[in-house]
Amino acid sequence: MIKINAKSIHSELRQLLSFATSVDKINQEYEKYVSSNERNLYGLELKESIIGCIGIEIISSNTIEIKHIAVSPSKRGKGIGSQMINFICAHYSSCSIHAETDRDAVEFYRKYGFEITSLGEKYPGVERFMCELTNDKRVAND
């Protein structure tokens, strides 16, 4: 995993972020990663290509939130997302990890051991979920 902090966004990374946020917010979200001490963006490289990315925000000294996670479509289902979660767990070992997501990603987080709580219909017709992995759950999962 590499920490991404280049001032301009690479085309591979732009495409990955388009899977995790709306296209019109990519530049704004990327700018937050390169300009904020509380946000970090990491990329997973394979043969000099970025095939996955995970972005986090440090909420407090013991809590981080996954803001974005994305894997290239051709590499999905091969454990790339789990590798990125493992990296975050190791790199932020003293932190609980939170992620807000939609129904499509809930099972990914559940399989990893996150506790899932419905946030209800946050947007018209869209149910959102809070996924949380606490230190006690992580020890059992590692």
Rosetta silent file (secondary structure, phi, psi, omega in degrees, C-alpha in Angstrom):
SEQUENCE: MIKINAKSIHSELRQLLSFATSVDKINQEYEKYVSSNERNLYGLELKESIIGCIGIEIISSNTIEIKHIAVSPSKRGKGIGSQMINFICAHYSSCSIHAETDRDAVEFYRKYGFEITSLGEKYPGVERFMCELTNDKRVAND
SCORE:     score description
SCORE:     0.000 S_00000001
   1 L     0.000  140.162  176.867    0.000    0.000    0.000 S_00000001
   2 E  -120.292  145.543  174.107    1.210    3.474   -0.807 S_00000001
   3 E   -82.698  131.974 -177.696    0.091    6.758    0.686 S_00000001
   4 E  -102.624  122.940  179.942   -1.226    9.034   -2.041 S_00000001
   5 L  -145.607   18.739  177.528   -0.496   12.718   -1.672 S_00000001
   6 L   -65.142  143.765 -178.637    0.261   14.011   -5.173 S_00000001
   7 L   -64.795  -33.227  178.420   -1.248   17.439   -5.849 S_00000001
   8 L  -107.921  147.464 -175.348   -2.872   16.231   -9.065 S_00000001
   9 L   -86.582  129.240  178.482   -5.069   13.162   -9.285 S_00000001
  10 L   -72.412  147.393 -176.315   -3.890   10.273  -11.459 S_00000001
  11 H   -59.691  -36.377  177.890   -6.413    8.978  -14.017 S_00000001
  12 H   -64.582  -40.511  179.586   -6.470    5.471  -12.433 S_00000001
  13 H   -69.506  -38.917  176.298   -7.245    6.976   -9.077 S_00000001
  14 H   -58.118  -44.919  179.854   -9.909    9.248  -10.547 S_00000001
  15 H   -63.730  -43.867  178.858  -11.633    6.190  -12.005 S_00000001
  16 H   -60.653  -46.692 -179.902  -11.438    4.310   -8.690 S_00000001
  17 H   -63.923  -26.247  177.753  -12.874    7.240   -6.750 S_00000001
  18 H   -65.908  -21.768  176.644  -15.722    7.434   -9.263 S_00000001
  19 H   -80.115  -19.384 -173.038  -16.860    4.036   -7.927 S_00000001
  20 H  -108.575  -13.560  178.917  -16.884    5.371   -4.343 S_00000001
  21 L  -149.872  169.091  179.772  -18.339    8.863   -4.746 S_00000001
  22 L   -70.034  147.812 -175.944  -20.278   10.848   -7.307 S_00000001
  23 H   -56.428  -36.984 -178.389  -18.280   11.980  -10.320 S_00000001
  24 H   -73.595   -8.562  179.524  -18.919   15.654   -9.554 S_00000001
  25 H  -106.591   -1.033 -175.119  -17.346   15.272   -6.081 S_00000001
  26 H   -58.436  -51.616 -178.232  -14.105   13.493   -7.045 S_00000001
  27 H   -61.543  -42.053  179.945  -11.919   16.612   -7.200 S_00000001
  28 H   -62.822  -45.921  179.711  -13.377   17.992   -3.974 S_00000001
  29 H   -66.370  -42.038  179.439  -12.839   14.719   -2.094 S_00000001
  30 H   -61.835  -41.927  178.680   -9.311   14.282   -3.471 S_00000001
  31 H   -59.249  -37.594  177.366   -8.427   17.823   -2.386 S_00000001
  32 H   -61.823  -38.445  179.915   -9.515   16.953    1.162 S_00000001
  33 H   -66.883  -41.535 -175.719   -7.063   14.028    1.170 S_00000001
  34 H   -84.036  -15.648 -176.384   -4.071   16.065    0.033 S_00000001
  35 H  -109.691  -10.444 -175.380   -4.779   19.155    2.136 S_00000001
  36 L  -109.128  136.513  174.679   -6.033   17.732    5.464 S_00000001
  37 L   -74.571  -17.012 -178.670   -3.946   16.156    8.215 S_00000001
  38 L   -88.855   -8.835 -179.313   -7.031   14.221    9.310 S_00000001
  39 E  -118.298  141.031  176.319   -7.511   12.425    5.992 S_00000001
  40 E  -136.314  138.450  178.302   -5.291    9.828    4.320 S_00000001
  41 E  -119.316  129.982 -179.074   -5.695    8.103    0.972 S_00000001
  42 E  -122.066  146.105  177.726   -3.893    4.842    0.229 S_00000001
  43 E  -121.442  147.094  175.101   -3.544    2.946   -3.016 S_00000001
  44 E  -105.864  120.586 -177.052   -2.864   -0.709   -3.703 S_00000001
  45 E  -101.500  147.085  172.652   -0.544   -1.188   -6.639 S_00000001
  46 E  -141.818  118.451 -179.218   -0.135   -4.178   -8.902 S_00000001
  47 L    51.205   48.590  176.291    2.422   -4.026  -11.703 S_00000001
  48 L    66.126   15.048  173.981    2.686   -0.238  -11.386 S_00000001
  49 E  -116.066  142.717  175.253   -1.087    0.242  -11.662 S_00000001
  50 E   -85.290  116.507 -176.091   -3.341    1.358   -8.829 S_00000001
  51 E  -107.027   -8.838  178.521   -6.022   -1.336   -8.570 S_00000001
  52 E  -157.678  154.480  175.332   -7.627   -0.280   -5.306 S_00000001
  53 E  -144.346  151.935  176.253   -7.853    2.667   -2.973 S_00000001
  54 E  -142.130  129.676  179.962   -9.038    3.305    0.550 S_00000001
  55 E  -119.039  137.230 -178.704   -9.451    6.687    2.142 S_00000001
  56 E  -127.572  158.733  172.099   -9.869    7.333    5.845 S_00000001
  57 E  -124.341  130.957  177.285  -10.591   10.238    8.139 S_00000001
  58 E   -82.072  111.620 -177.144   -9.175   10.370   11.646 S_00000001
  59 E   -84.407  -43.021  178.234  -12.178   11.265   13.800 S_00000001
  60 E  -153.891 -176.147 -178.816  -10.395   11.060   17.169 S_00000001
  61 L   -66.280  -16.175 -179.486   -7.358    9.414   18.734 S_00000001
  62 L  -128.890   15.686 -179.913   -9.241    6.109   18.852 S_00000001
  63 E  -142.159  130.862  170.780  -11.706    6.286   15.929 S_00000001
  64 E  -124.878  157.603  177.542  -11.269    6.400   12.173 S_00000001
  65 E  -124.508  130.918  172.957  -13.873    6.384    9.436 S_00000001
  66 E   -76.726  118.195 -178.982  -13.494    4.792    6.036 S_00000001
  67 E   -91.399  -37.091 -178.106  -14.619    7.509    3.638 S_00000001
  68 E  -146.404  140.698  170.498  -13.956    5.698    0.351 S_00000001
  69 E  -146.833  131.629 -177.547  -13.011    2.192   -0.693 S_00000001
  70 E  -152.249  146.907  178.251  -12.886    1.031   -4.296 S_00000001
  71 E  -130.810  140.239  176.528  -11.419   -1.791   -6.359 S_00000001
  72 L   -54.593  137.295 -177.725  -10.969   -1.939  -10.131 S_00000001
  73 H   -52.897  -37.583 -178.548  -13.852   -3.946  -11.623 S_00000001
  74 H   -72.609  -11.885 -177.820  -11.495   -6.542  -13.153 S_00000001
  75 H  -110.240    0.762 -178.959   -9.906   -7.199   -9.741 S_00000001
  76 L   -68.195  150.711  179.390  -13.063   -7.483   -7.624 S_00000001
  77 L    79.349   11.579 -178.027  -13.749  -10.704   -5.755 S_00000001
  78 L  -116.638   16.550  176.046  -10.028  -11.425   -5.342 S_00000001
  79 L    85.891    7.901 -178.726   -9.530  -10.195   -1.793 S_00000001
  80 H   -65.361  -45.671  178.277   -8.284   -6.695   -2.686 S_00000001
  81 H   -59.874  -42.512  177.993  -10.848   -4.973   -0.457 S_00000001
  82 H   -64.717  -38.302  176.365   -9.945   -7.265    2.425 S_00000001
  83 H   -59.958  -41.266 -179.187   -6.240   -6.521    1.894 S_00000001
  84 H   -69.041  -39.846  176.453   -6.962   -2.823    2.178 S_00000001
  85 H   -63.750  -42.532  177.644   -9.059   -3.311    5.345 S_00000001
  86 H   -58.422  -42.146  178.392   -6.235   -5.446    6.803 S_00000001
  87 H   -60.737  -47.139 -179.563   -3.784   -2.626    6.075 S_00000001
  88 H   -62.724  -42.676  178.399   -5.997   -0.071    7.810 S_00000001
  89 H   -60.381  -41.215  179.891   -6.463   -2.402   10.809 S_00000001
  90 H   -72.313  -42.028 -175.970   -2.696   -2.846   11.131 S_00000001
  91 H   -72.014  -31.197 -179.742   -1.828    0.806   10.492 S_00000001
  92 L  -120.900   54.999 -169.964   -4.472    2.129   12.901 S_00000001
  93 L   -64.333  -22.739 -178.915   -4.365   -0.770   15.355 S_00000001
  94 L   -94.196    5.959 -173.705   -5.603    1.193   18.371 S_00000001
  95 L  -108.656  146.153  164.725   -8.645    2.601   16.577 S_00000001
  96 E   -77.418  148.114 -177.340  -12.219    1.523   16.083 S_00000001
  97 E  -118.116  128.112  178.531  -13.119    1.668   12.405 S_00000001
  98 E  -117.257  152.288  172.607  -16.442    3.031   11.129 S_00000001
  99 E  -151.729  133.447  172.765  -17.859    3.144    7.625 S_00000001
 100 E   -99.206  134.378 -176.055  -21.206    4.385    6.354 S_00000001
 101 E  -148.794  179.137  176.979  -22.435    2.499    3.329 S_00000001
 102 E  -101.472  178.407 -176.867  -25.382    1.371    1.268 S_00000001
 103 H   -59.127  -34.309 -177.034  -27.050   -2.036    1.087 S_00000001
 104 H   -60.844  -31.655 -175.219  -24.718   -3.213   -1.719 S_00000001
 105 H  -101.404   -4.046 -175.752  -21.608   -3.094    0.509 S_00000001
 106 H   -58.192  -44.300 -176.764  -23.069   -4.270    3.818 S_00000001
 107 H   -65.086  -34.051  175.097  -22.169   -7.934    3.277 S_00000001
 108 H   -57.334  -50.110 -179.235  -18.537   -7.046    2.521 S_00000001
 109 H   -67.625  -39.958 -179.952  -18.261   -5.345    5.896 S_00000001
 110 H   -61.653  -43.448  179.689  -20.302   -8.022    7.692 S_00000001
 111 H   -60.423  -31.863 -178.902  -18.000  -10.793    6.378 S_00000001
 112 H   -79.447  -13.773  177.920  -15.041   -8.908    7.757 S_00000001
 113 L   110.121    5.700  177.139  -16.626   -8.749   11.215 S_00000001
 114 L   -69.165  143.362  171.997  -18.089   -5.246   11.266 S_00000001
 115 E   -84.234  133.108 -173.806  -21.236   -4.758   13.321 S_00000001
 116 E  -109.296  131.890  176.553  -23.996   -3.383   11.081 S_00000001
 117 E  -131.035  128.242  177.178  -26.651   -0.873   12.166 S_00000001
 118 E   -70.908  136.052  174.474  -29.316    0.551    9.875 S_00000001
 119 E   -98.620    2.289 -178.901  -29.416    4.350    9.778 S_00000001
 120 E    80.552 -166.440 -177.701  -32.769    4.226    8.039 S_00000001
 121 E   -83.827   89.272 -176.776  -33.689    6.054    4.866 S_00000001
 122 E   -73.155  -32.286  176.773  -31.130    8.856    4.956 S_00000001
 123 E  -125.264  153.243 -177.978  -31.925    9.940    1.408 S_00000001
 124 L   -51.680  117.405  176.999  -35.263    9.425   -0.364 S_00000001
 125 L    77.275    7.312 -176.622  -35.512    5.714   -1.154 S_00000001
 126 E  -125.552  111.353  175.488  -31.944    4.970    0.034 S_00000001
 127 E   -83.775  136.570  178.824  -31.272    3.090    3.253 S_00000001
 128 E  -115.251  157.961 -177.031  -27.815    3.680    4.733 S_00000001
 129 E  -133.856  143.656  171.761  -25.894    1.563    7.234 S_00000001
 130 E  -100.497  127.264  178.640  -23.221    2.227    9.847 S_00000001
 131 E  -112.753  131.528 -176.735  -20.576   -0.470    9.960 S_00000001
 132 E  -135.216  131.878  175.641  -18.293   -0.600   12.999 S_00000001
 133 E  -119.778  108.520 -178.979  -15.279   -2.735   13.813 S_00000001
 134 L   -91.659  165.188 -178.217  -14.156   -2.285   17.386 S_00000001
 135 H   -57.369  -39.961 -179.209  -10.837   -3.452   18.824 S_00000001
 136 H   -66.043  -36.024  176.626  -12.431   -6.413   20.625 S_00000001
 137 H   -71.237  -36.728 -177.214  -14.039   -7.638   17.369 S_00000001
 138 H   -65.614  -39.632  179.824  -10.816   -7.051   15.447 S_00000001
 139 H   -58.879  -40.348  179.293   -8.753   -9.249   17.776 S_00000001
 140 H   -69.870  -25.345 -174.996  -11.122  -12.131   17.063 S_00000001
 141 H   -89.787  -25.414 -176.771  -10.912  -11.448   13.313 S_00000001
 142 L   -71.864    0.000    0.000   -7.098  -11.119   12.932 S_00000001
